[in-house]
Amino acid sequence: MSLYELTVKDRKGSEVSLGDYKGQVLLIMNSATMCGFTPQYESLEKLYETYKEQGFAILDFPCDQFGHQAPGSNDEIAEFCESKYGVSFPIFSKIEVNGENADPLYKFLVNEKGFTGFNPEHELSARLDAKLSKEDPDYKDKPSIKWNFTKFLIDRQGNVIKRFEPTEDLAKIENKIKELL
């Protein structure tokens, strides 16, 4: 299966083919509006504005599976992101990224790139590790999404190049994006 064979739903519930993004470098992420990582939206919008003319897009999928940090309707989430952070990249319908109801896109992404650990230099890594270890001592051995703002970098051919956990430095992500552009 190819990434471009998958469809997702925009925030109004209409089907969108990921084939529409063929030839672009993509950063696909799951997000939440009430998370400690939510301020990343500001830097992500700057990345998008800087590179969109070169064929870069960010695809944002709100997810309420981590601490109920994405309450609200699709429109409320998008309105919050647009008004507070000036987000102009596409925000899709809220989805699940783990479990039996995981969106096929996320089943595909997690199958391509599993969890490799949090950035030990990030201030929230120890807290995330403690929380996740308490819930599942073997969490590090599973490929599932661990938290909001996990990102997948896709090249122009639709290959999943890298997975970035929410604790990853956005400058490092930007460098990888530049390499692919």
C-alpha positions, 0 to 999 in steps of 0.5 A, a space after each residue: 500500500 502507498 500513502 497516496 492510496 489513502 483518504 482522510 477527512 477534512 474538518 467538514 467531513 469530506 474525503 480528501 485523497 492523500 494523492 492530492 499531495 503527491 510530489 510534496 514534502 509532507 509533515 504529518 502530525 497528530 495534535 491537541 489544543 490543550 497540550 504542553 506542546 500546543 505552542 509548537 503551532 507557532 513554529 510549525 506555521 513559520 516552517 509552513 510559511 517558509 517552505 510551502 512555495 517549495 512544495 512543503 505541506 503540514 497535515 494536522 490531525 487533531 486527536 483526543 486520545 492523550 489526556 483529553 487534550 483536544 476537546 471541541 469540534 473540528 471547527 472549534 479546534 481549527 478556529 482556535 489554531 487559526 486565531 491563536 497561532 495563525 495556522 494556515 496549513 490544513 487541519 483535518 477531522 479529529 481522528 484516533 491514532 492508536 487502537 482498533 479505531 486508529 485511522 488507516 493513515 496512522 496504521 500505515 505511518 506507525 507500521 512504517 516508523 515505530 517509536 525510537 524514544 524521546 529526546 532526552 534533552 527536552 524538559 518534558 521527556 522525563 515526565 512523559 517517560 514516567 507517565 507512560 511507564 506507569 501506564 505500560 512498563 513496555 511502552 518503549 517496545 511498541 510502535 504506537 503513537 505516544 503523545 500529541 505532536 508526533 510528526 512523520 516526515 514524508 518525501 516527494 515520493 510518498 516514503 516515510 523518511 523519519 518519525 519525530 516525537 513531540 520532544 524533538 527540536 523543531 530546528 532538527 526537523 527543519 534541517 531534514 525538511 530542507 534536505 528533502 526540498 
